[in-house]
Amino acid sequence: WLFGKDKMYQIGLFGYHALMTNASWKALCTMDSDKDGLSNGVELGDPCCHWEPGALASGDFEIRHNLEYRRWLVSHPSHPTKRNKHVHSFPQTCAEEYDVEQYKRIFHDFYFSRLDEPMEDVPWSVVKMAAFAFMILQLSLWFAFGGLGDDLFTRKSPLSTGLRAFLIVLSFLYMDLSSGVIHLILDYAPPFLPIIGGLAGGFRYHHEDPTAICRISWFEYASHTHLLAVVVLFVLRLGPHSRGLRFFWVWGLVWSHLFQSAHRWTHFPPDELHWWVTGLQRMLVLSHERRNLMQPQYLDMMTLEATWSTTRIWRSNSRFCLDTQI
Protein backbone atom coordinates (compact mmCIF):
# COMPACT_ATOMS: atom_id res chain seq x y z
CA TRP A 1 0.00 0.00 0.00
CA LEU A 2 2.93 2.35 0.63
CA PHE A 3 3.68 2.62 -3.08
CA GLY A 4 0.07 2.57 -4.19
CA LYS A 5 0.39 -0.91 -5.65
CA ASP A 6 -3.02 -1.86 -4.26
CA LYS A 7 -4.62 0.57 -6.71
CA MET A 8 -5.54 -0.34 -10.26
CA TYR A 9 -5.32 2.22 -13.02
CA GLN A 10 -6.81 2.20 -16.48
CA ILE A 11 -4.28 1.43 -19.17
CA GLY A 12 -3.89 4.28 -21.65
CA LEU A 13 -4.63 3.84 -25.35
CA PHE A 14 -0.96 4.20 -26.18
CA GLY A 15 -0.24 1.39 -23.74
CA TYR A 16 -2.74 -0.89 -25.45
CA HIS A 17 -1.24 -0.08 -28.84
CA ALA A 18 2.23 -0.74 -27.48
CA LEU A 19 1.13 -4.22 -26.45
CA MET A 20 -0.61 -4.80 -29.77
CA THR A 21 2.51 -3.85 -31.77
CA ASN A 22 4.99 -5.59 -29.45
CA ALA A 23 6.41 -2.15 -28.60
CA SER A 24 7.51 -1.56 -32.20
CA TRP A 25 8.14 2.15 -32.63
CA LYS A 26 7.88 1.94 -36.41
CA ALA A 27 4.28 0.77 -35.98
CA LEU A 28 3.43 3.01 -33.03
CA CYS A 29 4.87 6.16 -34.60
CA THR A 30 2.33 6.50 -37.39
CA MET A 31 -0.66 5.69 -35.17
CA ASP A 32 -2.80 8.35 -33.48
CA SER A 33 -3.63 6.62 -30.19
CA ASP A 34 -5.73 9.43 -28.69
CA LYS A 35 -7.41 10.48 -31.97
CA ASP A 36 -6.40 14.14 -31.61
CA GLY A 37 -5.13 14.55 -35.17
CA LEU A 38 -1.48 14.27 -34.13
CA SER A 39 0.37 11.01 -34.70
CA ASN A 40 2.24 9.45 -31.81
CA GLY A 41 5.44 10.38 -33.61
CA VAL A 42 4.49 14.06 -33.77
CA GLU A 43 3.49 14.07 -30.10
CA LEU A 44 6.74 12.42 -29.00
CA GLY A 45 8.99 14.53 -31.22
CA ASP A 46 9.67 12.11 -34.08
CA PRO A 47 7.28 13.13 -36.89
CA CYS A 48 9.30 11.27 -39.51
CA CYS A 49 9.57 8.04 -37.49
CA HIS A 50 13.36 7.82 -37.77
CA TRP A 51 14.11 6.95 -34.17
CA GLU A 52 15.21 3.46 -33.11
CA PRO A 53 15.70 2.11 -29.56
CA GLY A 54 19.26 2.64 -28.38
CA ALA A 55 20.17 4.65 -31.47
CA LEU A 56 21.80 7.41 -29.42
CA ALA A 57 23.55 5.19 -26.90
CA SER A 58 26.98 5.93 -28.38
CA GLY A 59 26.82 9.72 -28.14
CA ASP A 60 24.93 12.90 -27.40
CA PHE A 61 21.85 13.93 -29.30
CA GLU A 62 22.68 15.78 -32.50
CA ILE A 63 20.11 16.95 -35.02
CA ARG A 64 22.41 15.91 -37.88
CA HIS A 65 21.67 12.28 -36.97
CA ASN A 66 18.17 12.83 -38.41
CA LEU A 67 16.57 10.98 -35.53
CA GLU A 68 13.86 12.42 -33.31
CA TYR A 69 13.25 16.04 -34.18
CA ARG A 70 12.07 17.57 -30.94
CA ARG A 71 12.85 16.96 -27.28
CA TRP A 72 10.65 19.68 -25.80
CA LEU A 73 6.92 20.23 -25.59
CA VAL A 74 6.34 16.56 -26.25
CA SER A 75 2.88 15.40 -25.20
CA HIS A 76 1.36 12.22 -23.81
CA PRO A 77 0.19 10.03 -26.72
CA SER A 78 -2.79 8.81 -24.69
CA HIS A 79 -4.05 12.31 -23.85
CA PRO A 80 -5.57 14.49 -26.62
CA THR A 81 -3.35 17.47 -27.42
CA LYS A 82 -4.26 20.72 -29.14
CA ARG A 83 -2.17 21.38 -32.24
CA ASN A 84 0.41 24.14 -31.87
CA LYS A 85 1.48 25.51 -35.26
CA HIS A 86 4.79 26.73 -33.77
CA VAL A 87 5.63 23.25 -32.50
CA HIS A 88 3.84 20.63 -34.58
CA SER A 89 4.55 22.01 -38.08
CA PHE A 90 8.22 21.09 -38.29
CA PRO A 91 9.87 19.64 -40.19
CA GLN A 92 7.71 20.53 -43.15
CA THR A 93 8.87 17.52 -45.14
CA CYS A 94 10.57 14.27 -44.19
CA ALA A 95 12.25 13.99 -47.59
CA GLU A 96 14.99 16.47 -46.67
CA GLU A 97 17.66 16.75 -44.02
CA TYR A 98 16.49 18.41 -40.82
CA ASP A 99 17.18 22.14 -40.75
CA VAL A 100 19.66 22.56 -37.89
CA GLU A 101 19.32 26.36 -37.66
CA GLN A 102 15.54 26.16 -37.68
CA TYR A 103 15.68 23.50 -35.00
CA LYS A 104 17.85 25.70 -32.77
CA ARG A 105 15.59 28.71 -33.36
CA ILE A 106 12.44 26.82 -32.44
CA PHE A 107 14.12 25.45 -29.33
CA HIS A 108 15.32 28.93 -28.33
CA ASP A 109 11.85 30.41 -28.83
CA PHE A 110 10.33 27.68 -26.66
CA TYR A 111 13.01 27.92 -24.00
CA PHE A 112 12.61 31.66 -23.40
CA SER A 113 8.98 32.06 -24.47
CA ARG A 114 7.75 33.03 -20.98
CA LEU A 115 10.81 34.89 -19.74
CA ASP A 116 9.15 38.32 -20.02
CA GLU A 117 6.17 37.36 -17.87
CA PRO A 118 5.91 39.10 -14.47
CA MET A 119 7.66 37.68 -11.43
CA GLU A 120 5.46 35.16 -9.66
CA ASP A 121 4.16 36.08 -6.24
CA VAL A 122 5.03 32.96 -4.24
CA PRO A 123 3.60 32.89 -0.70
CA TRP A 124 6.11 32.70 2.10
CA SER A 125 6.59 29.19 3.47
CA VAL A 126 6.66 29.04 7.26
CA VAL A 127 8.74 25.86 7.12
CA LYS A 128 11.33 27.37 4.78
CA MET A 129 11.55 30.57 6.80
CA ALA A 130 12.01 28.57 10.01
CA ALA A 131 14.73 26.50 8.34
CA PHE A 132 16.52 29.63 7.12
CA ALA A 133 16.28 31.25 10.57
CA PHE A 134 17.72 28.13 12.25
CA MET A 135 20.57 28.01 9.73
CA ILE A 136 21.48 31.67 10.29
CA LEU A 137 21.20 31.32 14.09
CA GLN A 138 23.44 28.25 14.21
CA LEU A 139 26.07 29.79 11.95
CA SER A 140 25.99 32.99 14.03
CA LEU A 141 26.56 31.03 17.25
CA TRP A 142 29.50 29.21 15.70
CA PHE A 143 30.97 32.51 14.52
CA ALA A 144 30.50 34.14 17.92
CA PHE A 145 31.48 31.31 20.24
CA GLY A 146 32.83 28.38 18.21
CA GLY A 147 35.73 29.87 16.29
CA LEU A 148 34.14 29.39 12.88
CA GLY A 149 35.43 32.78 11.71
CA ASP A 150 38.99 31.74 12.51
CA ASP A 151 38.54 28.44 10.67
CA LEU A 152 37.25 30.22 7.59
CA PHE A 153 39.29 33.41 7.41
CA THR A 154 42.39 33.47 9.68
CA ARG A 155 45.50 31.51 10.54
CA LYS A 156 44.50 31.29 14.20
CA SER A 157 42.55 28.15 13.48
CA PRO A 158 43.96 24.85 14.74
CA LEU A 159 43.22 23.51 11.25
CA SER A 160 46.26 23.80 9.03
CA THR A 161 46.10 25.65 5.72
CA GLY A 162 46.71 22.43 3.82
CA LEU A 163 43.94 20.59 5.66
CA ARG A 164 41.49 23.40 5.04
CA ALA A 165 42.35 23.46 1.34
CA PHE A 166 41.85 19.70 1.17
CA LEU A 167 38.47 19.92 2.96
CA ILE A 168 37.29 22.69 0.64
CA VAL A 169 38.08 20.59 -2.43
CA LEU A 170 36.61 17.45 -0.84
CA SER A 171 33.45 19.35 0.08
CA PHE A 172 33.13 20.65 -3.48
CA LEU A 173 33.47 17.16 -4.96
CA TYR A 174 31.01 15.67 -2.46
CA MET A 175 28.39 18.36 -2.97
CA ASP A 176 28.83 18.27 -6.74
CA LEU A 177 28.25 14.51 -6.77
CA SER A 178 25.36 14.76 -4.30
CA SER A 179 23.61 17.53 -6.21
CA GLY A 180 23.96 15.56 -9.43
CA VAL A 181 22.49 12.42 -7.86
CA ILE A 182 19.62 14.37 -6.28
CA HIS A 183 18.95 16.07 -9.62
CA LEU A 184 18.76 12.71 -11.36
CA ILE A 185 16.47 11.27 -8.68
CA LEU A 186 14.07 14.20 -8.98
CA ASP A 187 14.23 14.03 -12.79
CA TYR A 188 13.33 10.34 -12.95
CA ALA A 189 11.50 9.42 -9.72
CA PRO A 190 8.09 7.82 -10.47
CA PRO A 191 5.20 9.96 -9.20
CA PHE A 192 3.74 7.11 -7.10
CA LEU A 193 6.73 7.06 -4.72
CA PRO A 194 5.82 8.51 -1.30
CA ILE A 195 7.23 11.97 -0.54
CA ILE A 196 9.90 11.83 -3.28
CA GLY A 197 7.28 11.44 -6.01
CA GLY A 198 5.54 14.64 -4.95
CA LEU A 199 8.82 16.55 -4.73
CA ALA A 200 9.84 15.28 -8.15
CA GLY A 201 6.58 16.44 -9.70
CA GLY A 202 7.15 19.99 -8.49
CA PHE A 203 10.81 19.92 -9.46
CA ARG A 204 10.09 18.81 -13.01
CA TYR A 205 7.73 21.69 -13.73
CA HIS A 206 10.59 23.79 -15.05
CA HIS A 207 11.19 21.18 -17.75
CA GLU A 208 7.88 22.20 -19.29
CA ASP A 209 8.38 25.89 -18.48
CA PRO A 210 12.18 26.43 -18.48
CA THR A 211 12.04 30.04 -17.24
CA ALA A 212 9.72 29.23 -14.33
CA ILE A 213 12.72 29.30 -11.97
CA CYS A 214 13.67 32.73 -13.41
CA ARG A 215 10.31 34.21 -12.45
CA ILE A 216 10.71 33.52 -8.74
CA SER A 217 13.20 35.18 -6.43
CA TRP A 218 16.65 33.74 -5.90
CA PHE A 219 15.82 33.18 -2.23
CA GLU A 220 12.66 31.23 -3.08
CA TYR A 221 14.64 28.98 -5.40
CA ALA A 222 17.65 28.54 -3.09
CA SER A 223 15.48 27.93 -0.03
CA HIS A 224 14.91 24.37 -1.18
CA THR A 225 18.42 23.56 0.04
CA HIS A 226 17.80 25.04 3.48
CA LEU A 227 15.61 22.13 4.53
CA LEU A 228 18.47 19.69 4.01
CA ALA A 229 20.95 22.13 5.54
CA VAL A 230 18.94 22.21 8.75
CA VAL A 231 19.16 18.42 9.06
CA VAL A 232 22.96 18.51 8.75
CA LEU A 233 23.39 21.43 11.14
CA PHE A 234 21.01 19.88 13.67
CA VAL A 235 22.95 16.61 13.65
CA LEU A 236 26.20 18.53 14.17
CA ARG A 237 24.61 20.39 17.07
CA LEU A 238 23.36 17.22 18.79
CA GLY A 239 26.74 15.83 19.70
CA PRO A 240 30.48 16.46 19.70
CA HIS A 241 32.07 17.00 16.32
CA SER A 242 35.47 18.01 15.03
CA ARG A 243 36.15 21.46 13.68
CA GLY A 244 37.23 19.84 10.45
CA LEU A 245 33.84 18.15 10.03
CA ARG A 246 32.08 21.42 10.72
CA PHE A 247 34.36 23.23 8.27
CA PHE A 248 33.54 20.62 5.62
CA TRP A 249 29.77 21.05 5.99
CA VAL A 250 29.86 24.85 6.18
CA TRP A 251 31.67 24.88 2.85
CA GLY A 252 29.07 22.37 1.69
CA LEU A 253 26.44 25.04 2.34
CA VAL A 254 28.42 27.49 0.23
CA TRP A 255 28.78 25.05 -2.66
CA SER A 256 25.14 23.97 -2.58
CA HIS A 257 24.00 27.58 -2.95
CA LEU A 258 26.44 28.15 -5.80
CA PHE A 259 25.23 25.00 -7.56
CA GLN A 260 21.63 26.13 -7.17
CA SER A 261 22.55 29.50 -8.65
CA ALA A 262 24.43 27.89 -11.54
CA HIS A 263 21.41 25.75 -12.38
CA ARG A 264 19.19 28.84 -12.38
CA TRP A 265 21.62 30.72 -14.63
CA THR A 266 21.24 28.06 -17.34
CA HIS A 267 17.62 29.17 -17.70
CA PHE A 268 18.49 32.83 -18.38
CA PRO A 269 19.53 34.17 -21.79
CA PRO A 270 23.24 35.10 -21.80
CA ASP A 271 22.58 38.83 -22.28
CA GLU A 272 20.82 38.96 -18.89
CA LEU A 273 23.70 37.43 -16.94
CA HIS A 274 26.80 39.06 -15.46
CA TRP A 275 29.89 38.97 -17.63
CA TRP A 276 31.77 36.69 -15.26
CA VAL A 277 28.92 34.13 -15.36
CA THR A 278 28.85 34.03 -19.17
CA GLY A 279 32.65 33.85 -19.15
CA LEU A 280 32.58 30.75 -16.94
CA GLN A 281 29.87 29.27 -19.14
CA ARG A 282 31.98 29.80 -22.26
CA MET A 283 34.90 28.06 -20.51
CA LEU A 284 32.49 25.19 -19.66
CA VAL A 285 33.10 25.69 -15.94
CA LEU A 286 29.37 26.37 -15.69
CA SER A 287 26.62 24.88 -17.80
CA HIS A 288 24.55 27.05 -20.14
CA GLU A 289 21.20 26.89 -21.88
CA ARG A 290 22.68 25.42 -25.06
CA ARG A 291 23.70 22.31 -23.12
CA ASN A 292 20.03 21.68 -22.38
CA LEU A 293 19.54 21.23 -26.11
CA MET A 294 22.03 18.37 -26.00
CA GLN A 295 20.93 16.65 -22.82
CA PRO A 296 18.55 13.67 -22.79
CA GLN A 297 15.00 14.68 -22.02
CA TYR A 298 13.11 13.68 -18.92
CA LEU A 299 10.70 10.86 -18.14
CA ASP A 300 7.83 13.18 -17.32
CA MET A 301 8.09 14.53 -20.85
CA MET A 302 7.51 11.02 -22.26
CA THR A 303 10.34 10.97 -24.78
CA LEU A 304 10.96 8.15 -27.15
CA GLU A 305 13.70 6.51 -25.11
CA ALA A 306 11.57 6.66 -21.98
CA THR A 307 8.47 5.43 -23.78
CA TRP A 308 10.23 2.48 -25.35
CA SER A 309 11.91 1.55 -22.06
CA THR A 310 8.60 1.72 -20.25
CA THR A 311 6.86 -0.51 -22.75
CA ARG A 312 9.70 -3.02 -22.53
CA ILE A 313 9.44 -3.00 -18.74
CA TRP A 314 5.71 -3.46 -19.09
CA ARG A 315 6.20 -6.75 -20.88
CA SER A 316 8.16 -8.08 -17.90
CA ASN A 317 6.20 -6.37 -15.13
CA SER A 318 2.67 -5.39 -16.07
CA ARG A 319 1.90 -3.98 -12.63
CA PHE A 320 4.64 -1.36 -13.01
CA CYS A 321 3.27 -0.24 -16.34
CA LEU A 322 -0.28 -0.15 -15.06
CA ASP A 323 0.89 2.46 -12.58
CA THR A 324 2.69 4.51 -15.21
CA GLN A 325 -0.59 4.83 -17.15
CA ILE A 326 1.09 4.93 -20.53
Buried (B, 14 or more C-beta within 10 A) or exposed (E): EEEBEEEEEEBBBBBEBBBEBEBBBEBBBEBBBBEBEBBBBBBBBBBBBBBEBEBBEEEEBEBEBBBBBBBBBBBBBBBBBEEEEEBBEBBEEEEEEBBEEEBEEBBBEBBBBEBEEEEEEEEEBEEBEEBBEBBEEBBEEBBEEBBBEBBBEEEEBEBEEEBBEBBBEEBBEBBBEBBEEBEEBBBEBBBBBEEBBEBBEEBBEBBEBBBBBBBBEEEBBBBBBBBBBBEBBEEBEEEEEEBBEBBBBBBBBBBBBBBBBBBBBBBBEBEEBEEEBBEBBEEEEBBBBBEBBEEEBBBBBBBBBBBBBBBBBBEEEEEBBBBBBB
